Amino acid sequence: MTNQVSQALSPVLYLPHGGGPLPILGDKGHEEMVSFLKEIATALGEPSTILVISAHWEEEQATITSNSYPGIIYDYYGFSAEAYKIQYAAPGNPKLANEIYALLTANGIQARLDEQRGFDHGLFVPLKLMYPQAQIPCIQLSLLKNLNPRLHIALGKAIASLREKNILIIGSGMSFHNLKTFFSNDIDSSKENDAFDEWLIETCANPAISTEEREKRLIEWEKAPFARFCHPREEHLLPLHVCYGIACAGSPIAKTVFNGRIMGKKVTSFLW
């Protein structure tokens, strides 16, 4: 990875946010991920605003946080008391939220603004590692409850012009998300994990694949090797589809910027 991202358009990053608050709590199974997030932040520089599409927010229609000072949602359970004292007091950006709303509706996508919702851990966990000062305004865009991959690519395409601004766009999920295997030593998932990971890297980062074929593969992701084993439910994969939709008009070929282990599983991050 280079020390500086050199491109005319603002970066789009699909990253892993790990298991709940564990990356922030010093869990050894997240050490590679923590190092990566700190390093990539240095490479990306300082955007004027950060837009996060989190795996942990689904709505019937595309929804954007529009509060000037969003709070924190501790959307996990069963952790130590320290996990519920984490703070990330970044401001919101109501003006940009309204711009995103306008872009979505202009492109025929039903949308709404949410002035009440705070930041979930899909935002505050990675950003606390990447930009710990919490000085950069942040907003979140929800996934759609239908979990339709084609519609999530369309969601990204509708807001692709945001790349012309100094906005860091992050799809926060996990390229492998079979929770049962993370917490069980009795399940060897390396064959399935590796096969899907190789397919995903080829799909997103192989320059020999046409834009049409790349999009077709992402829409039909369930045909990938061991797709449903690696994603019993696809909410942690779909932020990647939104990222691709945003990026495909300008730079559809992603760069693999992380391919390491989180809690023993192979996980990949892509940058456009």
Number of C-alpha atoms within 10 A of each C-alpha: 11 9 12 12 16 11 9 10 18 21 22 25 26 30 26 26 28 24 21 18 25 16 22 20 14 11 14 13 17 22 16 16 27 22 12 19 21 17 15 20 16 14 15 19 12 14 15 13 20 20 24 26 27 25 25 17 17 18 15 13 15 21 23 25 27 26 21 17 20 21 18 20 16 18 13 13 10 7 12 10 8 10 17 15 10 17 15 21 20 24 18 26 23 21 12 20 24 16 12 22 22 16 20 22 14 12 13 11 17 13 20 20 18 16 15 12 17 20 27 19 26 29 28 27 24 24 24 21 20 20 19 16 12 17 13 18 20 31 26 28 27 21 26 20 13 12 17 15 23 17 19 24 24 20 26 23 22 22 21 20 17 20 18 11 13 15 21 22 26 26 31 29 26 27 27 26 25 20 12 11 18 16 11 9 9 8 10 10 17 12 11 16 22 18 15 23 23 13 17 21 17 16 24 24 19 15 13 11 14 13 16 8 12 22 22 13 17 22 17 12 19 14 11 18 19 18 21 17 17 24 19 14 14 23 23 22 25 30 31 31 25 29 30 33 23 26 28 19 12 13 15 20 22 23 16 18 18 20 16 17 15 25 19 14 19 19 22 23 24 25 23 26
